[in-house]
């Protein structure tokens, strides 16, 4: 008979290679079988009981005033100037006051 060269370059006879292949597949398939040893009707162990302090839920009023700290940045800035010269005698508004058109801001000397 002629010899067949395996992929590993080891000469082997056709019957011998077939025998080795069947033997290897048999051994591998036997090793893959698993038998279930745990009973399927066993109940799981009980869960542990945890005791913690709880509080009842109750309705409360939410404070309407919340004190916080931060910075305010104006959306708009206006530069105020005069058409006449003079020294400021009296200031009628303060920083952050709302003003209307025509309202006097300052009085000049």
Rosetta blueprint (number, residue, H / E / L):
1 X L
2 X L
3 X E
4 X E
5 X E
6 X L
7 X L
8 X L
9 X L
10 X L
11 X E
12 X E
13 X E
14 X H
15 X H
16 X H
17 X H
18 X H
19 X H
20 X H
21 X H
22 X H
23 X H
24 X H
25 X H
26 X H
27 X H
28 X H
29 X H
30 X H
31 X H
32 X L
33 X L
34 X L
35 X L
36 X L
37 X L
38 X L
39 X L
40 X L
41 X L
42 X L
43 X L
44 X L
45 X L
46 X L
47 X L
48 X L
49 X L
50 X L
51 X L
52 X L
53 X L
54 X L
55 X L
56 X L
57 X L
58 X L
59 X L
60 X L
61 X L
62 X L
63 X L
64 X L
65 X L
66 X L
67 X L
68 X L
69 X L
70 X L
71 X L
72 X L
73 X L
74 X L
75 X L
76 X L
77 X L
78 X L
79 X L
80 X L
81 X L
82 X L
83 X L
84 X L
85 X L
86 X L
87 X L
88 X E
89 X E
90 X E
91 X E
92 X L
93 X L
94 X L
95 X L
96 X L
97 X L
98 X L
99 X L
100 X L
101 X L
102 X L
103 X L
104 X L
105 X L
106 X E
107 X E
108 X E
109 X L
